[in-house]
Amino acid sequence: MLIRSANFADAREIARVHSETWRTVYRGQISEDILDMQNMERRTALWQRRLAQLAEPVFLAEEGGVVGFCELIPSRDPGAGQTVGEIAAIYVLPSHWRKGVGRALCAHALSAADRRGYELVTLWVLASNDGAKHFYQAMGFRPDGARKTERLADGCDLHEVRFCRQAFVG
């Protein structure tokens, strides 16, 4: 498996992984209407905009094509400070779950966080997503008690919990 930084030309492959994983992971946790709105054209345009604007790289996992990605950014949380990074997204194709792809992407992001001077790395996860919470705990993240609710276009509320860990992996 190869982990590398994404470039603008990777937008469609990232969109494919993002859409396919969303439909699988969030089925039963997010309304079917929202899941059905996930289409390649919209997701590709979103990732083209993000890749063109990002100062931080998006990391890709490749095994005969892109099978996962991870986005590490400065924390978006109010008052977080410059020493806090955030894993804004980590998605792996369902066909590659439990094969070390997510672990490799997360470890790569933590190493990059350490090199960038982040002391702490946070991430937000749906409170109902037990599989992801177990994965993050296995990677050394712990819930820190922070919660937030986001309202989707269909009026559905997403309840999220924040996890955090030290960036240093050595």
ROGU-131027 format. One line per 8 residues: number of its first residue (from 1); for each residue x, y, z of C-alpha. Coordinates in nm, 2 decimals. Example, Ala and Ser with C-alpha at 12.3 -4.5 7.8 and 13.67 -1.06 7.14 Angstrom:
1 = 1.23 -0.45 0.78  1.37 -0.11 0.71
END
This chain:
1 = 0.00 0.00 0.00  0.12 0.35 -0.09  0.03 0.66 0.11  0.08 0.99 -0.08  -0.05 1.34 -0.10  -0.35 1.40 -0.32  -0.34 1.65 -0.61  -0.62 1.82 -0.81
9 = -0.64 1.53 -1.06  -0.74 1.29 -0.77  -1.07 1.48 -0.69  -1.29 1.22 -0.88  -1.12 0.92 -0.70  -1.16 1.09 -0.36  -1.52 1.16 -0.44  -1.58 0.80 -0.54
17 = -1.43 0.68 -0.20  -1.62 0.94 -0.01  -1.96 0.87 -0.17  -1.93 0.49 -0.16  -1.82 0.49 0.20  -2.09 0.74 0.31  -2.36 0.53 0.16  -2.24 0.22 0.35
25 = -2.13 0.37 0.68  -2.42 0.61 0.74  -2.71 0.39 0.62  -2.94 0.37 0.91  -2.77 0.67 1.08  -2.86 0.94 0.83  -3.18 0.98 0.63  -3.21 0.79 0.30
33 = -3.29 1.13 0.13  -2.95 1.27 0.23  -2.77 0.95 0.13  -2.95 0.95 -0.21  -2.83 1.30 -0.27  -2.47 1.18 -0.27  -2.37 1.19 -0.64  -2.03 1.18 -0.81
41 = -2.06 1.52 -0.99  -2.13 1.71 -0.67  -1.87 1.53 -0.47  -1.61 1.57 -0.74  -1.68 1.94 -0.76  -1.65 1.96 -0.38  -1.32 1.79 -0.38  -1.19 2.00 -0.67
49 = -1.27 2.31 -0.47  -1.11 2.17 -0.16  -0.80 2.05 -0.32  -0.75 2.39 -0.50  -0.80 2.58 -0.18  -0.63 2.36 0.09  -0.30 2.46 0.23  -0.27 2.12 0.39
57 = -0.24 1.80 0.19  -0.51 1.52 0.18  -0.35 1.18 0.22  -0.45 0.90 -0.01  -0.41 0.52 0.03  -0.35 0.34 -0.29  -0.37 -0.03 -0.36  -0.44 -0.07 -0.73
65 = -0.62 0.26 -0.71  -0.74 0.50 -0.44  -0.89 0.29 -0.15  -0.90 0.56 0.12  -0.82 0.91 0.22  -0.75 1.12 0.52  -0.77 1.50 0.56  -0.56 1.66 0.84
73 = -0.63 2.04 0.90  -0.58 2.29 1.17  -0.86 2.25 1.42  -1.19 2.43 1.33  -1.30 2.43 1.70  -1.33 2.77 1.85  -1.04 2.85 2.08  -0.84 2.55 1.98
81 = -0.52 2.73 1.92  -0.24 2.67 1.67  -0.11 2.35 1.84  -0.43 2.16 1.77  -0.49 1.97 1.45  -0.80 1.79 1.33  -0.87 1.49 1.13  -1.15 1.64 0.93
89 = -1.21 1.32 0.72  -1.10 0.96 0.70  -1.28 0.73 0.47  -1.18 0.38 0.35  -1.37 0.18 0.09  -1.58 -0.09 0.26  -1.40 -0.36 0.05  -1.08 -0.25 0.23
97 = -1.20 -0.24 0.59  -1.01 -0.43 0.85  -0.71 -0.46 0.62  -0.49 -0.19 0.78  -0.58 0.09 0.54  -0.75 0.31 0.80  -0.47 0.24 1.05  -0.20 0.34 0.80
105 = -0.38 0.66 0.70  -0.44 0.76 1.06  -0.08 0.68 1.16  0.04 0.89 0.86  -0.18 1.18 0.96  -0.06 1.16 1.33  0.30 1.16 1.21  0.23 1.47 0.99
113 = 0.06 1.64 1.28  0.36 1.59 1.49  0.59 1.73 1.22  0.36 2.03 1.19  0.39 2.11 1.56  0.05 2.00 1.66  0.04 1.87 2.02  -0.31 1.75 2.01
121 = -0.52 1.60 1.73  -0.90 1.59 1.75  -1.18 1.45 1.53  -1.56 1.44 1.53  -1.76 1.13 1.49  -2.13 1.05 1.48  -2.24 0.95 1.83  -2.42 0.65 1.67
129 = -2.12 0.53 1.47  -1.99 0.26 1.71  -1.75 0.11 1.45  -1.57 0.43 1.40  -1.56 0.50 1.77  -1.40 0.16 1.83  -1.14 0.23 1.55  -1.05 0.57 1.69
137 = -1.01 0.42 2.04  -0.78 0.15 1.90  -0.57 0.43 1.75  -0.53 0.60 2.09  -0.81 0.86 2.07  -1.04 0.91 2.36  -1.37 1.10 2.39  -1.31 1.43 2.56
145 = -1.68 1.51 2.65  -1.74 1.77 2.37  -2.06 1.73 2.17  -2.22 1.92 1.88  -2.52 1.89 1.67  -2.54 1.97 1.30  -2.86 2.01 1.11  -2.88 1.86 0.76
153 = -3.07 1.99 0.46  -3.36 1.76 0.53  -3.39 1.89 0.89  -3.23 1.58 1.04  -2.99 1.64 1.33  -2.65 1.48 1.34  -2.52 1.43 1.69  -2.14 1.42 1.71
161 = -1.88 1.36 1.98  -1.52 1.47 1.98  -1.22 1.24 2.03  -0.87 1.36 2.09  -0.51 1.23 2.14  -0.16 1.35 2.16  -0.01 1.40 1.81  0.33 1.25 1.90
169 = 0.35 0.89 1.77  0.71 0.80 1.83
END
